[in-house]
Amino acid sequence: MKRLLEEKITALHGAGGLVMEKLLLEHILPKFKLRAAGPIGLDQLDDGAVLDLPPGKIVFTTDSHVVKPLFFPGGDIGKLAVTGTVNDLVVMGARPVALSLALVIEEGFSFADLERILESAALVLAELGVALVTGDTKVMGKGELDGLVVNTTGIGVAERVIPDSGVRPGDLLLVTGPVGEHGLAILAARHELPVETPVESDVAPLWPALAPALETGGITAMKDPTRGGLAAALNEMAKKSGVGMEVDEAKIPVRPEVRGLCELLGISPYELACEGRAVLAVAPAKAEEVLRALECHPLTRHARVIGQAVESYPGRVVLRTAVGGRRFLEMPLGDPVPRIC
């Protein structure tokens, strides 16, 4: 009992891996005994909840953003907040229709920075034609907060909900673009790493790119590889679907500058967060059609088939390495870069 009382929250508890899973399953979810409002709710731990309100299904999600630094190559907390919430809706098959925006601001925060952040958020909403329908603002004392926290809640509409637990043996596994860029961009900016080729975040809303692929009807499951990156996304999908996965390392798209810096730092690009990518499971008969749809949009033109779901070793992911070996691609303890979103 004394040990439990002395336990403290650490950065790993918010990093999207096994430690965060333990926090959710043992300390948070048991407090909420409500049944799901629709076919997918809190107990499923998907990217959003689904409310079955005829004639369609309403997908509902929320996210809080504490990224450090607030401004980074390729974006800022405003663009990231709106994009992250929109993408949580999209990977469940939902068209985003409305968002809320809540700000918790530290006393002394710059008005110029705040306006720049809000303009970034507004640009993403305008691009998507999504309405900001409500919001809230709180101010905390100097030193009581690290600059700014942004919470966004999103509502989307789906004709067919696509959970991350729908992978079937035989389904092909796709990633919509190079991985690891957002996490590495944050790391480089935070520590001012001297890099020859700057790494920019991939942060971008997925709806314009994925909407045509959704129309094919071939996507059986989706997830955006944010905290914990590709490794966490694949392991979550495999575990929830009760299938095994075999992934070919040579087919996973990673930009040379990302791979090189990861090797220098001793971290895996497969565990670094993305904010403009999705992992898809696709019925084999529809794979070519899905790929053609993805290749038509700049954001997903580098989409690749990286592996296949199998009946063997359910809940595990096997990586066929570039040198011909095989190893388990394990669920990371947490994202190696905390505060990436």
Phi and psi in degrees as GROMACS dihedral restraints (atoms count N, CA, C in turn):
[ dihedral_restraints ]
;  ai    aj    ak    al  type     phi  dphi    fc
    3     4     5     6     1   -60.3    20    10
    4     5     6     7     1   -41.0    20    10
    6     7     8     9     1   -60.9    20    10
    7     8     9    10     1   -42.1    20    10
    9    10    11    12     1   -64.7    20    10
   10    11    12    13     1   -39.4    20    10
   12    13    14    15     1   -67.0    20    10
   13    14    15    16     1   -27.5    20    10
   15    16    17    18     1   -88.7    20    10
   16    17    18    19     1    -8.0    20    10
   18    19    20    21     1   -64.4    20    10
   19    20    21    22     1   142.1    20    10
   21    22    23    24     1  -126.5    20    10
   22    23    24    25     1   155.2    20    10
   24    25    26    27     1   -72.0    20    10
   25    26    27    28     1   133.2    20    10
   27    28    29    30     1  -117.5    20    10
   28    29    30    31     1   173.3    20    10
   30    31    32    33     1   -59.8    20    10
   31    32    33    34     1   -32.1    20    10
   33    34    35    36     1   -63.8    20    10
   34    35    36    37     1   -26.2    20    10
   36    37    38    39     1   -66.8    20    10
   37    38    39    40     1   -14.2    20    10
   39    40    41    42     1  -115.0    20    10
   40    41    42    43     1    18.0    20    10
   42    43    44    45     1  -105.3    20    10
   43    44    45    46     1     8.9    20    10
   45    46    47    48     1    80.9    20    10
   46    47    48    49     1    14.5    20    10
   48    49    50    51     1  -117.0    20    10
   49    50    51    52     1  -150.1    20    10
   51    52    53    54     1   -63.9    20    10
   52    53    54    55     1   -36.2    20    10
   54    55    56    57     1   -67.6    20    10
   55    56    57    58     1   -41.1    20    10
   57    58    59    60     1   -66.2    20    10
   58    59    60    61     1   -39.1    20    10
   60    61    62    63     1   -59.8    20    10
   61    62    63    64     1   -42.5    20    10
   63    64    65    66     1   -62.4    20    10
   64    65    66    67     1   -41.6    20    10
   66    67    68    69     1   -59.7    20    10
   67    68    69    70     1   -46.9    20    10
   69    70    71    72     1   -64.4    20    10
   70    71    72    73     1   -48.3    20    10
   72    73    74    75     1   -73.7    20    10
   73    74    75    76     1   -30.6    20    10
   75    76    77    78     1  -101.0    20    10
   76    77    78    79     1   -26.5    20    10
   78    79    80    81     1  -120.6    20    10
   79    80    81    82     1   -24.7    20    10
   81    82    83    84     1  -107.2    20    10
   82    83    84    85     1   -58.4    20    10
   84    85    86    87     1   -59.7    20    10
   85    86    87    88     1   -36.6    20    10
   87    88    89    90     1   -61.1    20    10
   88    89    90    91     1   -18.5    20    10
   90    91    92    93     1   -76.7    20    10
   91    92    93    94     1   -19.1    20    10
   93    94    95    96     1  -115.0    20    10
   94    95    96    97     1   105.2    20    10
   96    97    98    99     1   -97.6    20    10
   97    98    99   100     1    10.5    20    10
   99   100   101   102     1   -66.9    20    10
  100   101   102   103     1   141.1    20    10
  102   103   104   105     1   -75.0    20    10
  103   104   105   106     1   157.2    20    10
  105   106   107   108     1   -62.4    20    10
  106   107   108   109     1   142.1    20    10
  108   109   110   111     1   -76.9    20    10
  109   110   111   112     1   -14.1    20    10
  111   112   113   114     1  -151.4    20    10
  112   113   114   115     1  -161.2    20    10
  114   115   116   117     1   -67.1    20    10
  115   116   117   118     1   -22.2    20    10
  117   118   119   120     1  -131.1    20    10
  118   119   120   121     1   121.7    20    10
  120   121   122   123     1  -137.3    20    10
  121   122   123   124     1  -156.0    20    10
  123   124   125   126     1   -60.9    20    10
  124   125   126   127     1   -35.8    20    10
  126   127   128   129     1   -66.5    20    10
  127   128   129   130     1   -20.5    20    10
  129   130   131   132     1   -84.8    20    10
  130   131   132   133     1   -16.8    20    10
  132   133   134   135     1    51.9    20    10
  133   134   135   136     1    41.2    20    10
  135   136   137   138     1   -87.1    20    10
  136   137   138   139     1  -172.1    20    10
  138   139   140   141     1   -78.6    20    10
  139   140   141   142     1    -5.7    20    10
  141   142   143   144     1  -168.7    20    10
  142   143   144   145     1   168.0    20    10
  144   145   146   147     1   -98.1    20    10
  145   146   147   148     1   155.0    20    10
  147   148   149   150     1  -118.4    20    10
  148   149   150   151     1   125.4    20    10
  150   151   152   153     1  -106.2    20    10
  151   152   153   154     1   121.5    20    10
  153   154   155   156     1   -85.2    20    10
  154   155   156   157     1    90.1    20    10
  156   157   158   159     1  -119.4    20    10
  157   158   159   160     1    96.7    20    10
  159   160   161   162     1   -51.3    20    10
  160   161   162   163     1   145.3    20    10
  162   163   164   165     1   -88.4    20    10
  163   164   165   166     1    -4.5    20    10
  165   166   167   168     1  -126.9    20    10
  166   167   168   169     1  -172.8    20    10
  168   169   170   171     1  -111.8    20    10
  169   170   171   172     1   131.3    20    10
  171   172   173   174     1   -95.3    20    10
  172   173   174   175     1   124.6    20    10
  174   175   176   177     1  -103.9    20    10
  175   176   177   178     1   133.1    20    10
  177   178   179   180     1  -130.8    20    10
  178   179   180   181     1   129.5    20    10
  180   181   182   183     1  -147.1    20    10
  181   182   183   184     1   158.0    20    10
  183   184   185   186     1  -142.9    20    10
  184   185   186   187     1   154.7    20    10
  186   187   188   189     1  -156.2    20    10
  187   188   189   190     1   142.4    20    10
  189   190   191   192     1  -113.1    20    10
  190   191   192   193     1   144.8    20    10
  192   193   194   195     1  -126.1    20    10
  193   194   195   196     1   125.2    20    10
  195   196   197   198     1  -132.4    20    10
  196   197   198   199     1    29.2    20    10
  198   199   200   201     1   -56.6    20    10
  199   200   201   202     1   144.2    20    10
  201   202   203   204     1  -135.2    20    10
  202   203   204   205     1   121.6    20    10
  204   205   206   207     1   -77.4    20    10
  205   206   207   208     1   164.0    20    10
  207   208   209   210     1   -68.3    20    10
  208   209   210   211     1   -29.1    20    10
  210   211   212   213     1  -117.1    20    10
  211   212   213   214     1   133.4    20    10
  213   214   215   216     1  -147.3    20    10
  214   215   216   217     1   162.4    20    10
  216   217   218   219     1   -57.6    20    10
  217   218   219   220     1   119.1    20    10
  219   220   221   222     1    99.9    20    10
  220   221   222   223     1    -8.2    20    10
  222   223   224   225     1   176.3    20    10
  223   224   225   226     1  -167.0    20    10
  225   226   227   228     1  -155.4    20    10
  226   227   228   229     1   179.1    20    10
  228   229   230   231     1   -63.5    20    10
  229   230   231   232     1   -28.5    20    10
  231   232   233   234     1   -68.3    20    10
  232   233   234   235     1   -50.5    20    10
  234   235   236   237     1   -62.2    20    10
  235   236   237   238     1   -40.8    20    10
  237   238   239   240     1   -64.8    20    10
  238   239   240   241     1   -42.3    20    10
  240   241   242   243     1   -62.3    20    10
  241   242   243   244     1   -48.9    20    10
  243   244   245   246     1   -67.6    20    10
  244   245   246   247     1   -44.8    20    10
  246   247   248   249     1   -61.7    20    10
  247   248   249   250     1   -45.2    20    10
  249   250   251   252     1   -60.4    20    10
  250   251   252   253     1   -42.1    20    10
  252   253   254   255     1   -71.2    20    10
  253   254   255   256     1   -42.5    20    10
  255   256   257   258     1   -58.2    20    10
  256   257   258   259     1   -45.0    20    10
  258   259   260   261     1   -67.5    20    10
  259   260   261   262     1   -31.1    20    10
  261   262   263   264     1   -63.0    20    10
  262   263   264   265     1   -35.0    20    10
  264   265   266   267     1   -70.7    20    10
  265   266   267   268     1   -45.3    20    10
  267   268   269   270     1   -62.8    20    10
  268   269   270   271     1   -41.8    20    10
  270   271   272   273     1   -72.9    20    10
  271   272   273   274     1    -1.3    20    10
  273   274   275   276     1  -103.3    20    10
  274   275   276   277     1     9.5    20    10
  276   277   278   279     1    85.8    20    10
  277   278   279   280     1    14.5    20    10
  279   280   281   282     1  -104.0    20    10
  280   281   282   283     1   139.5    20    10
  282   283   284   285     1   -82.7    20    10
  283   284   285   286     1   120.5    20    10
  285   286   287   288     1   -67.6    20    10
  286   287   288   289     1   135.4    20    10
  288   289   290   291     1  -124.2    20    10
  289   290   291   292     1   -26.5    20    10
  291   292   293   294     1  -157.2    20    10
  292   293   294   295     1   148.2    20    10
  294   295   296   297     1  -134.9    20    10
  295   296   297   298     1   153.5    20    10
  297   298   299   300     1  -109.9    20    10
  298   299   300   301     1   159.1    20    10
  300   301   302   303     1  -140.4    20    10
  301   302   303   304     1   120.5    20    10
  303   304   305   306     1  -120.7    20    10
  304   305   306   307     1   136.2    20    10
  306   307   308   309     1  -118.4    20    10
  307   308   309   310     1   133.3    20    10
  309   310   311   312     1  -117.4    20    10
  310   311   312   313     1   114.2    20    10
  312   313   314   315     1  -116.2    20    10
  313   314   315   316     1   137.0    20    10
  315   316   317   318     1   -78.6    20    10
  316   317   318   319     1   136.7    20    10
  318   319   320   321     1   -54.5    20    10
  319   320   321   322     1   132.4    20    10
  321   322   323   324     1    95.6    20    10
  322   323   324   325     1    -1.4    20    10
  324   325   326   327     1   -66.0    20    10
  325   326   327   328     1   143.8    20    10
  327   328   329   330     1   -70.6    20    10
  328   329   330   331     1   130.5    20    10
  330   331   332   333     1   -62.4    20    10
  331   332   333   334     1   -37.8    20    10
  333   334   335   336     1   -62.9    20    10
  334   335   336   337     1   -42.8    20    10
  336   337   338   339     1   -66.4    20    10
  337   338   339   340     1   -40.5    20    10
  339   340   341   342     1   -61.7    20    10
  340   341   342   343     1   -44.5    20    10
  342   343   344   345     1   -65.7    20    10
  343   344   345   346     1   -38.1    20    10
  345   346   347   348     1   -62.8    20    10
  346   347   348   349     1   -41.8    20    10
  348   349   350   351     1   -65.7    20    10
  349   350   351   352     1   -43.9    20    10
  351   352   353   354     1   -68.6    20    10
  352   353   354   355     1   -34.2    20    10
  354   355   356   357     1   -64.2    20    10
  355   356   357   358     1   -38.3    20    10
  357   358   359   360     1   -62.9    20    10
  358   359   360   361     1   -43.7    20    10
  360   361   362   363     1   -62.8    20    10
  361   362   363   364     1   -42.7    20    10
  363   364   365   366     1   -65.0    20    10
  364   365   366   367     1   -35.5    20    10
  366   367   368   369     1   -63.4    20    10
  367   368   369   370     1   -41.4    20    10
  369   370   371   372     1   -65.1    20    10
  370   371   372   373     1   -43.3    20    10
  372   373   374   375     1   -62.0    20    10
  373   374   375   376     1   -42.0    20    10
  375   376   377   378     1   -65.3    20    10
  376   377   378   379     1   -40.4    20    10
  378   379   380   381     1   -58.7    20    10
  379   380   381   382     1   -37.1    20    10
  381   382   383   384     1   -91.7    20    10
  382   383   384   385     1   -12.7    20    10
  384   385   386   387     1    69.9    20    10
  385   386   387   388     1    32.5    20    10
  387   388   389   390     1  -102.7    20    10
  388   389   390   391     1   137.5    20    10
  390   391   392   393     1   -90.1    20    10
  391   392   393   394     1   139.0    20    10
  393   394   395   396     1   -88.9    20    10
  394   395   396   397     1   116.8    20    10
  396   397   398   399     1  -107.8    20    10
  397   398   399   400     1   -18.0    20    10
  399   400   401   402     1  -163.3    20    10
  400   401   402   403     1   167.7    20    10
  402   403   404   405     1  -169.4    20    10
  403   404   405   406     1  -177.8    20    10
  405   406   407   408     1  -158.7    20    10
  406   407   408   409     1   150.7    20    10
  408   409   410   411     1  -136.3    20    10
  409   410   411   412     1   132.2    20    10
  411   412   413   414     1  -130.4    20    10
  412   413   414   415     1   148.8    20    10
  414   415   416   417     1  -121.3    20    10
  415   416   417   418     1   132.0    20    10
  417   418   419   420     1  -112.1    20    10
  418   419   420   421     1   160.7    20    10
  420   421   422   423     1   -66.0    20    10
  421   422   423   424     1   159.0    20    10
  423   424   425   426     1   -56.7    20    10
  424   425   426   427     1   128.3    20    10
  426   427   428   429     1    86.9    20    10
  427   428   429   430     1    -7.5    20    10
  429   430   431   432     1   -89.7    20    10
  430   431   432   433     1    -5.5    20    10
  432   433   434   435     1  -153.9    20    10
  433   434   435   436     1   151.0    20    10
  435   436   437   438     1   -92.2    20    10
  436   437   438   439     1    69.0    20    10
  438   439   440   441     1    87.1    20    10
  439   440   441   442     1   -74.2    20    10
  441   442   443   444     1  -158.3    20    10
  442   443   444   445     1   136.2    20    10
  444   445   446   447     1  -120.7    20    10
  445   446   447   448     1   134.7    20    10
  447   448   449   450     1  -121.7    20    10
  448   449   450   451     1   128.3    20    10
  450   451   452   453     1  -113.2    20    10
  451   452   453   454     1   134.2    20    10
  453   454   455   456     1  -127.3    20    10
  454   455   456   457     1   138.8    20    10
  456   457   458   459     1  -121.2    20    10
  457   458   459   460     1   136.0    20    10
  459   460   461   462     1  -123.9    20    10
  460   461   462   463     1   147.9    20    10
  462   463   464   465     1  -124.1    20    10
  463   464   465   466     1   132.7    20    10
  465   466   467   468     1  -134.0    20    10
  466   467   468   469     1   166.7    20    10
  468   469   470   471     1  -122.0    20    10
  469   470   471   472     1   132.2    20    10
  471   472   473   474     1  -129.7    20    10
  472   473   474   475     1   133.0    20    10
  474   475   476   477     1   -76.0    20    10
  475   476   477   478     1   -37.9    20    10
  477   478   479   480     1  -135.7    20    10
  478   479   480   481     1   115.4    20    10
  480   481   482   483     1   -74.8    20    10
  481   482   483   484     1   136.3    20    10
  483   484   485   486     1  -116.2    20    10
  484   485   486   487     1   102.1    20    10
  486   487   488   489     1   -80.1    20    10
  487   488   489   490     1   169.5    20    10
  489   490   491   492     1   -86.4    20    10
  490   491   492   493     1     2.1    20    10
  492   493   494   495     1  -103.9    20    10
  493   494   495   496     1    15.1    20    10
  495   496   497   498     1   -96.5    20    10
  496   497   498   499     1    12.0    20    10
  498   499   500   501     1   -69.7    20    10
  499   500   501   502     1   135.9    20    10
  501   502   503   504     1  -119.4    20    10
  502   503   504   505     1   149.2    20    10
  504   505   506   507     1   -53.7    20    10
  505   506   507   508     1   132.7    20    10
  507   508   509   510     1    99.6    20    10
  508   509   510   511     1   -22.1    20    10
  510   511   512   513     1   -60.6    20    10
  511   512   513   514     1   141.7    20    10
  513   514   515   516     1   -85.3    20    10
  514   515   516   517     1   147.8    20    10
  516   517   518   519     1  -107.4    20    10
  517   518   519   520     1   125.0    20    10
  519   520   521   522     1  -119.7    20    10
  520   521   522   523     1   148.3    20    10
  522   523   524   525     1  -121.5    20    10
  523   524   525   526     1   139.2    20    10
  525   526   527   528     1   -84.5    20    10
  526   527   528   529     1    -1.8    20    10
  528   529   530   531     1   176.4    20    10
  529   530   531   532     1   179.1    20    10
  531   532   533   534     1   -58.2    20    10
  532   533   534   535     1   143.9    20    10
  534   535   536   537     1  -106.5    20    10
  535   536   537   538     1   161.4    20    10
  537   538   539   540     1    90.0    20    10
  538   539   540   541     1    -3.2    20    10
  540   541   542   543     1   -72.5    20    10
  541   542   543   544     1   -40.7    20    10
  543   544   545   546     1   -65.6    20    10
  544   545   546   547     1   -49.7    20    10
  546   547   548   549     1   -59.5    20    10
  547   548   549   550     1   -40.6    20    10
  549   550   551   552     1   -72.1    20    10
  550   551   552   553     1   -35.5    20    10
  552   553   554   555     1   -62.4    20    10
  553   554   555   556     1   -41.2    20    10
  555   556   557   558     1   -64.7    20    10
  556   557   558   559     1   -45.1    20    10
  558   559   560   561     1   -60.9    20    10
  559   560   561   562     1   -45.9    20    10
  561   562   563   564     1   -65.0    20    10
  562   563   564   565     1   -40.8    20    10
  564   565   566   567     1   -69.5    20    10
  565   566   567   568     1   -40.7    20    10
  567   568   569   570     1   -63.7    20    10
  568   569   570   571     1   -40.5    20    10
  570   571   572   573     1  -104.5    20    10
  571   572   573   574     1     7.5    20    10
  573   574   575   576     1    49.7    20    10
  574   575   576   577     1    51.9    20    10
  576   577   578   579     1   -69.2    20    10
  577   578   579   580     1   135.4    20    10
  579   580   581   582     1   -79.8    20    10
  580   581   582   583     1    94.1    20    10
  582   583   584   585     1  -110.9    20    10
  583   584   585   586     1   139.4    20    10
  585   586   587   588     1   -69.1    20    10
  586   587   588   589     1   -43.4    20    10
  588   589   590   591     1  -111.3    20    10
  589   590   591   592     1   108.1    20    10
  591   592   593   594     1   -59.5    20    10
  592   593   594   595     1   139.8    20    10
  594   595   596   597     1   -99.7    20    10
  595   596   597   598     1   126.2    20    10
  597   598   599   600     1  -104.5    20    10
  598   599   600   601     1   145.5    20    10
  600   601   602   603     1   -61.5    20    10
  601   602   603   604     1   147.0    20    10
  603   604   605   606     1   -88.8    20    10
  604   605   606   607     1    10.6    20    10
  606   607   608   609     1   -53.4    20    10
  607   608   609   610     1   121.3    20    10
  609   610   611   612     1  -167.5    20    10
  610   611   612   613     1   145.2    20    10
  612   613   614   615     1   -73.0    20    10
  613   614   615   616     1   135.9    20    10
  615   616   617   618     1   -88.6    20    10
  616   617   618   619     1   -14.7    20    10
  618   619   620   621     1   -56.4    20    10
  619   620   621   622     1   -49.3    20    10
  621   622   623   624     1   -59.5    20    10
  622   623   624   625     1   -32.0    20    10
  624   625   626   627     1   -82.0    20    10
  625   626   627   628     1   -37.4    20    10
  627   628   629   630     1   -89.4    20    10
  628   629   630   631     1   -19.6    20    10
  630   631   632   633     1   -54.9    20    10
  631   632   633   634     1   -47.7    20    10
  633   634   635   636     1   -63.9    20    10
  634   635   636   637     1   -34.6    20    10
  636   637   638   639     1   -67.9    20    10
  637   638   639   640     1   -35.2    20    10
  639   640   641   642     1   -63.4    20    10
  640   641   642   643     1   -33.3    20    10
  642   643   644   645     1   -66.9    20    10
  643   644   645   646     1   -18.1    20    10
  645   646   647   648     1   -70.3    20    10
  646   647   648   649     1   -22.9    20    10
  648   649   650   651     1    75.3    20    10
  649   650   651   652     1     7.9    20    10
  651   652   653   654     1   -94.4    20    10
  652   653   654   655     1    -8.5    20    10
  654   655   656   657     1   -85.0    20    10
  655   656   657   658     1   122.8    20    10
  657   658   659   660     1   -98.7    20    10
  658   659   660   661     1   -23.5    20    10
  660   661   662   663     1  -158.7    20    10
  661   662   663   664     1   151.5    20    10
  663   664   665   666     1  -146.7    20    10
  664   665   666   667     1   153.8    20    10
  666   667   668   669     1  -158.6    20    10
  667   668   669   670     1   143.8    20    10
  669   670   671   672     1   -95.1    20    10
  670   671   672   673     1   128.3    20    10
  672   673   674   675     1   -82.6    20    10
  673   674   675   676     1    74.0    20    10
  675   676   677   678     1   -84.9    20    10
  676   677   678   679     1  -111.2    20    10
  678   679   680   681     1   -61.0    20    10
  679   680   681   682     1   129.0    20    10
  681   682   683   684     1    88.6    20    10
  682   683   684   685     1    -8.3    20    10
  684   685   686   687     1    63.8    20    10
  685   686   687   688     1  -156.3    20    10
  687   688   689   690     1   -60.8    20    10
  688   689   690   691     1   -39.3    20    10
  690   691   692   693     1   -60.8    20    10
  691   692   693   694     1   -44.8    20    10
  693   694   695   696     1   -67.4    20    10
  694   695   696   697     1   -42.6    20    10
  696   697   698   699     1   -61.5    20    10
  697   698   699   700     1   -47.2    20    10
  699   700   701   702     1   -64.5    20    10
  700   701   702   703     1   -42.7    20    10
  702   703   704   705     1   -65.0    20    10
  703   704   705   706     1   -39.8    20    10
  705   706   707   708     1   -63.9    20    10
  706   707   708   709     1   -44.0    20    10
  708   709   710   711     1   -64.9    20    10
  709   710   711   712     1   -41.7    20    10
  711   712   713   714     1   -64.9    20    10
  712   713   714   715     1   -44.8    20    10
  714   715   716   717     1   -64.8    20    10
  715   716   717   718     1   -46.6    20    10
  717   718   719   720     1   -69.3    20    10
  718   719   720   721     1   -31.6    20    10
  720   721   722   723     1   -87.5    20    10
  721   722   723   724     1   -14.8    20    10
  723   724   725   726     1    71.1    20    10
  724   725   726   727     1    30.9    20    10
  726   727   728   729     1  -122.4    20    10
  727   728   729   730     1   163.9    20    10
  729   730   731   732     1   -94.6    20    10
  730   731   732   733     1   165.1    20    10
  732   733   734   735     1  -136.8    20    10
  733   734   735   736     1   137.5    20    10
  735   736   737   738     1  -117.2    20    10
  736   737   738   739     1   125.0    20    10
  738   739   740   741     1  -125.2    20    10
  739   740   741   742     1   136.2    20    10
  741   742   743   744     1   -95.5    20    10
  742   743   744   745     1   112.9    20    10
  744   745   746   747     1   -57.7    20    10
  745   746   747   748     1   -35.8    20    10
  747   748   749   750     1   -65.5    20    10
  748   749   750   751     1   -19.3    20    10
  750   751   752   753     1   -96.9    20    10
  751   752   753   754     1    -8.7    20    10
  753   754   755   756     1   -76.1    20    10
  754   755   756   757     1   119.3    20    10
  756   757   758   759     1   -73.6    20    10
  757   758   759   760     1   122.5    20    10
  759   760   761   762     1  -137.4    20    10
  760   761   762   763     1   126.2    20    10
  762   763   764   765     1   -66.2    20    10
  763   764   765   766     1   145.6    20    10
  765   766   767   768     1   -56.2    20    10
  766   767   768   769     1   -39.7    20    10
  768   769   770   771     1   -67.4    20    10
  769   770   771   772     1   -31.6    20    10
  771   772   773   774     1   -71.0    20    10
  772   773   774   775     1   -47.2    20    10
  774   775   776   777     1   -61.4    20    10
  775   776   777   778     1   -43.5    20    10
  777   778   779   780     1   -63.2    20    10
  778   779   780   781     1   -44.6    20    10
  780   781   782   783     1   -69.9    20    10
  781   782   783   784     1   -35.5    20    10
  783   784   785   786     1   -63.3    20    10
  784   785   786   787     1   -41.9    20    10
  786   787   788   789     1   -63.2    20    10
  787   788   789   790     1   -39.1    20    10
  789   790   791   792     1   -65.1    20    10
  790   791   792   793     1   -37.9    20    10
  792   793   794   795     1   -88.9    20    10
  793   794   795   796     1   -11.6    20    10
  795   796   797   798     1    74.8    20    10
  796   797   798   799     1    33.0    20    10
  798   799   800   801     1  -123.3    20    10
  799   800   801   802     1   162.0    20    10
  801   802   803   804     1   -97.7    20    10
  802   803   804   805     1   131.0    20    10
  804   805   806   807     1   -65.3    20    10
  805   806   807   808     1   -18.9    20    10
  807   808   809   810     1   -76.9    20    10
  808   809   810   811     1   -13.2    20    10
  810   811   812   813     1  -104.0    20    10
  811   812   813   814     1    -0.1    20    10
  813   814   815   816     1   -91.2    20    10
  814   815   816   817     1   143.2    20    10
  816   817   818   819     1   -68.4    20    10
  817   818   819   820     1   146.9    20    10
  819   820   821   822     1  -116.0    20    10
  820   821   822   823     1   152.5    20    10
  822   823   824   825     1  -131.0    20    10
  823   824   825   826     1    13.3    20    10
  825   826   827   828     1  -147.1    20    10
  826   827   828   829     1    28.3    20    10
  828   829   830   831     1  -128.0    20    10
  829   830   831   832     1   160.3    20    10
  831   832   833   834     1  -139.0    20    10
  832   833   834   835     1   148.2    20    10
  834   835   836   837     1  -103.4    20    10
  835   836   837   838     1   127.9    20    10
  837   838   839   840     1  -120.4    20    10
  838   839   840   841     1   140.8    20    10
  840   841   842   843     1  -105.7    20    10
  841   842   843   844     1   130.8    20    10
  843   844   845   846     1  -132.1    20    10
  844   845   846   847     1   136.8    20    10
  846   847   848   849     1   -60.4    20    10
  847   848   849   850     1   132.5    20    10
  849   850   851   852     1   -52.9    20    10
  850   851   852   853     1   -38.4    20    10
  852   853   854   855     1   -66.8    20    10
  853   854   855   856     1   -19.1    20    10
  855   856   857   858     1  -107.0    20    10
  856   857   858   859     1     0.5    20    10
  858   859   860   861     1   -60.8    20    10
  859   860   861   862     1   -45.7    20    10
  861   862   863   864     1   -63.1    20    10
  862   863   864   865     1   -40.2    20    10
  864   865   866   867     1   -65.5    20    10
  865   866   867   868     1   -41.1    20    10
  867   868   869   870     1   -64.6    20    10
  868   869   870   871     1   -44.2    20    10
  870   871   872   873     1   -62.4    20    10
  871   872   873   874     1   -41.3    20    10
  873   874   875   876     1   -61.6    20    10
  874   875   876   877     1   -40.4    20    10
  876   877   878   879     1   -65.0    20    10
  877   878   879   880     1   -41.0    20    10
  879   880   881   882     1   -68.8    20    10
  880   881   882   883     1   -37.5    20    10
  882   883   884   885     1   -69.0    20    10
  883   884   885   886     1   -11.5    20    10
  885   886   887   888     1   -80.8    20    10
  886   887   888   889     1   -10.7    20    10
  888   889   890   891     1  -115.0    20    10
  889   890   891   892     1   137.2    20    10
  891   892   893   894     1   -55.5    20    10
  892   893   894   895     1   -34.7    20    10
  894   895   896   897     1   -68.6    20    10
  895   896   897   898     1   -29.3    20    10
  897   898   899   900     1  -120.7    20    10
  898   899   900   901     1    16.7    20    10
  900   901   902   903     1   -68.2    20    10
  901   902   903   904     1   -16.7    20    10
  903   904   905   906     1  -100.8    20    10
  904   905   906   907     1    22.1    20    10
  906   907   908   909     1   -59.9    20    10
  907   908   909   910     1   141.8    20    10
  909   910   911   912     1  -139.2    20    10
  910   911   912   913     1   147.3    20    10
  912   913   914   915     1   -79.2    20    10
  913   914   915   916     1   124.1    20    10
  915   916   917   918     1  -114.0    20    10
  916   917   918   919     1    -8.0    20    10
  918   919   920   921     1   174.8    20    10
  919   920   921   922     1  -163.0    20    10
  921   922   923   924     1  -150.0    20    10
  922   923   924   925     1   148.0    20    10
  924   925   926   927     1   -81.1    20    10
  925   926   927   928     1   140.7    20    10
  927   928   929   930     1  -133.0    20    10
  928   929   930   931     1   167.4    20    10
  930   931   932   933     1   -82.4    20    10
  931   932   933   934     1   -23.5    20    10
  933   934   935   936     1   -69.7    20    10
  934   935   936   937     1   157.4    20    10
  936   937   938   939     1    34.0    20    10
  937   938   939   940     1    64.4    20    10
  939   940   941   942     1   -56.0    20    10
  940   941   942   943     1   137.6    20    10
  942   943   944   945     1    84.5    20    10
  943   944   945   946     1     0.6    20    10
  945   946   947   948     1  -118.5    20    10
  946   947   948   949     1   157.9    20    10
  948   949   950   951     1  -121.4    20    10
  949   950   951   952     1   124.2    20    10
  951   952   953   954     1  -105.7    20    10
  952   953   954   955     1   129.7    20    10
  954   955   956   957     1  -104.0    20    10
  955   956   957   958     1   120.2    20    10
  957   958   959   960     1   -83.4    20    10
  958   959   960   961     1   111.7    20    10
  960   961   962   963     1   -76.1    20    10
  961   962   963   964     1   165.4    20    10
  963   964   965   966     1   -65.2    20    10
  964   965   966   967     1   -21.9    20    10
  966   967   968   969     1   -97.6    20    10
  967   968   969   970     1     8.0    20    10
  969   970   971   972     1    97.9    20    10
  970   971   972   973     1     1.1    20    10
  972   973   974   975     1   -88.1    20    10
  973   974   975   976     1  -178.3    20    10
  975   976   977   978     1  -138.3    20    10
  976   977   978   979     1   136.5    20    10
  978   979   980   981     1  -150.9    20    10
  979   980   981   982     1   158.7    20    10
  981   982   983   984     1   -73.1    20    10
  982   983   984   985     1   133.2    20    10
  984   985   986   987     1   -89.4    20    10
  985   986   987   988     1   100.6    20    10
  987   988   989   990     1   -78.1    20    10
  988   989   990   991     1   156.4    20    10
  990   991   992   993     1   -66.2    20    10
  991   992   993   994     1   122.6    20    10
  993   994   995   996     1   -67.6    20    10
  994   995   996   997     1   152.3    20    10
  996   997   998   999     1   -61.2    20    10
  997   998   999  1000     1   -34.3    20    10
  999  1000  1001  1002     1  -178.1    20    10
 1000  1001  1002  1003     1   168.1    20    10
 1002  1003  1004  1005     1   -63.3    20    10
 1003  1004  1005  1006     1   132.3    20    10
 1005  1006  1007  1008     1   -65.8    20    10
 1006  1007  1008  1009     1   -12.5    20    10
 1008  1009  1010  1011     1  -119.2    20    10
 1009  1010  1011  1012     1   102.4    20    10
 1011  1012  1013  1014     1   -70.5    20    10
 1012  1013  1014  1015     1   160.8    20    10
 1014  1015  1016  1017     1    55.9    20    10
 1015  1016  1017  1018     1    52.5    20    10
 1017  1018  1019  1020     1   -96.3    20    10
 1018  1019  1020  1021     1    -7.4    20    10
